[in-house]
């Protein structure tokens, strides 16, 4: 049955009305909700706010490095320390290291690090735990939070303005027919709807297309971030130590780098970020990350004095990163709603930070929504939100670092030198602005023009395969549901992606969702694409990097996906 047929037979859907509907209980969405309720409380008013979260709880799908700048949080909740916010580990030292093939490395003296590379005053955090705490603050202010409810559809008024969202139906079988567990989705209607879904938001993408919000922007650019949480030997642990690396195993012309953050309690966060504009279809970001851990300058942290691995891997995850910066920022408002945080792309790539930007944009959008609602308005553009952003410290910060990623189009060496010039000589006020002309998915070269990459087999101690990694992400989906990884044309993966690009789906996915297997129906050497949707960690990489843009990520049943702990 089609969605329309389901509504005709089982509808109408129940509708709940609020002043403001927020999609996504991450830093941006929760900050918006908190700010609305704070302003209402100051005036003794009641403004109703609901937050929808597709994860099983707030924080379940949150994945970030994360070194957090507390500036925006301090503005939003000045007494966050007294209220027990889980920002415990101050950064004590920064190290930027260029790794060399063969085991060597060069640390950049801290004296020569540009301002954005200094993390004095910042905290190493589990952003998931910070989000759980923000959710508590929001609920104490009267915000309703619905975890396990995935916003699947944007609803529009007759004049084309956004009037709210509908949650997905539950209990639809793989055949598209309602099962005995069927539950019709519901409508959440608001005077304004704020979208804070994170990078490559499912509904945000549709809104950008519908309202042509990116008409005056550079094509958006993304990266994939892959992360693990480890417990290491206390003798190898330096609380507050932040290390970033560039160079090996990436080649000169592939944008990428790694991080190793020493949190409290002998925990370290390590991960790898690779720009999704990479060219070689044989490259696997997951395998590059595993290989990075084997470099002697990195491996040391996970081993004893005899070189034996004595650390324990606790968790794993992956997530796309919206990395185009201010030049790729779309228009953030449209009739009836707004885009917040990484749904729009406010991350500062040079600082490797987005949570402070998410909190700030959430607070700004929340303030604009509050003023509009209390003025009796609805379903128009919240122009006060982008206006407030343009006059904020965040706009100044993002403008200063506007050229950072685009310099790396010219290679690691040139990018490093020019960013140094940009930041240390011109202080972010260089008389030039670099633009991008093409999206990431067109960057892949045909396989015939590229060299295959032979990755070492995992040892199960320091390096791992995808399936064992997905297992510790606590990912689960209701098995009997339609695949949420949809194909516009089912023939494209084999006829184009496999034939021309050697099937990059099987390598860019960090969760083993896509694999090419023998097509028994056709026989011979024929292949077909098998989609293991239950493995999906909701990173959105496939939606971004698929060279034919044939894969469309849609929301699965609410509550499905990873359940990150400590990440």
PEWOKA-V411502 format. One record per run of one state. SS is the DSSP state (helix for helix, strand for strand, loop for the rest). FROM is the first residue (numbers start at 1). TO is the last residue. If there is no record, write none. Layout:
BEGIN
ss:SS from:FROM to:TO
ss:SS from:FROM to:TO
END
This chain:
BEGIN
ss:loop from:1 to:2
ss:helix from:3 to:10
ss:loop from:11 to:14
ss:strand from:15 to:23
ss:loop from:24 to:26
ss:helix from:27 to:42
ss:loop from:43 to:48
ss:strand from:49 to:53
ss:loop from:54 to:66
ss:strand from:67 to:68
ss:loop from:69 to:70
ss:helix from:71 to:76
ss:loop from:77 to:88
ss:strand from:89 to:90
ss:loop from:91 to:92
ss:strand from:93 to:99
ss:loop from:100 to:104
ss:strand from:105 to:108
ss:loop from:109 to:109
ss:helix from:110 to:112
ss:loop from:113 to:114
ss:helix from:115 to:117
ss:loop from:118 to:122
ss:strand from:123 to:124
ss:loop from:125 to:126
ss:helix from:127 to:140
ss:loop from:141 to:143
ss:strand from:144 to:147
ss:loop from:148 to:150
ss:strand from:151 to:156
ss:loop from:157 to:161
ss:strand from:162 to:167
ss:loop from:168 to:169
ss:strand from:170 to:172
ss:loop from:173 to:177
ss:strand from:178 to:183
ss:loop from:184 to:186
ss:strand from:187 to:195
ss:loop from:196 to:201
ss:helix from:202 to:210
ss:loop from:211 to:221
ss:strand from:222 to:231
ss:loop from:232 to:233
ss:helix from:234 to:236
ss:loop from:237 to:240
ss:strand from:241 to:247
ss:loop from:248 to:255
ss:strand from:256 to:262
ss:loop from:263 to:266
ss:strand from:267 to:275
ss:loop from:276 to:284
ss:helix from:285 to:292
ss:loop from:293 to:295
ss:helix from:296 to:302
ss:strand from:303 to:303
ss:loop from:304 to:308
ss:strand from:309 to:309
ss:loop from:310 to:311
ss:strand from:312 to:322
ss:loop from:323 to:325
ss:helix from:326 to:328
ss:loop from:329 to:332
ss:strand from:333 to:334
ss:loop from:335 to:336
ss:strand from:337 to:339
ss:loop from:340 to:340
ss:helix from:341 to:344
ss:loop from:345 to:347
ss:strand from:348 to:348
ss:loop from:349 to:352
ss:strand from:353 to:353
ss:loop from:354 to:354
ss:helix from:355 to:374
ss:loop from:375 to:382
ss:helix from:383 to:390
ss:loop from:391 to:392
ss:helix from:393 to:400
ss:loop from:401 to:403
ss:helix from:404 to:410
ss:loop from:411 to:411
ss:helix from:412 to:425
ss:loop from:426 to:439
ss:helix from:440 to:442
ss:loop from:443 to:446
ss:helix from:447 to:449
ss:loop from:450 to:465
ss:helix from:466 to:471
ss:loop from:472 to:475
ss:strand from:476 to:476
ss:loop from:477 to:484
ss:strand from:485 to:487
ss:loop from:488 to:491
ss:helix from:492 to:501
ss:loop from:502 to:504
ss:helix from:505 to:508
ss:loop from:509 to:513
ss:strand from:514 to:518
ss:loop from:519 to:526
ss:strand from:527 to:531
ss:loop from:532 to:532
ss:helix from:533 to:535
ss:loop from:536 to:540
ss:helix from:541 to:545
ss:loop from:546 to:550
ss:strand from:551 to:553
ss:loop from:554 to:560
ss:strand from:561 to:561
ss:loop from:562 to:567
END
